[in-house]
Amino acid sequence: QVQLVESGGGLVQAGGSLRLSCAASGIIFSINSMGWYRQAPGKQRELVARITSGGSTIYADSVKGRFTISRGNAKNTVNLQMNSLEPEDTAVYYCNVQVRMCPLAGCWGQGTQVTVSS
């Protein structure tokens, strides 16, 4: 059973930084990609950033130049460095992993709250 544990959320002032981390366990196949999504109140969940097993990355236009996704030093981990945070970044952030043992949409973490005050 795949489990994703996120950490690093919290409250920060606009212009500040936060670093999110996600560790996946129970993985017995090679991971295709890992990513971060977010969902603000009243809005749909949206892609923030994704990194493939080959190291290719994709970012939402709204976070380009401010957020950086990277694979962690430990196996099956991913980090999201968030700089120059804006109140519009306030949301619950979810880690997602795409691997054969997960549904087509991937497996999800429980989410971590990020709140940016103005």
Secondary structure, DSSP 8 states (H G I E B T S, - for coil): --EEEEE--EEEETT--EEEEEEEES--S---EEEEEEE-TTS--EEEEEEETT--EEE-GGGTTTEEEEE-SSTTEEEEEE-S--GGG-EEEEEEEE-TTS-TT-EE---EEEEEE-
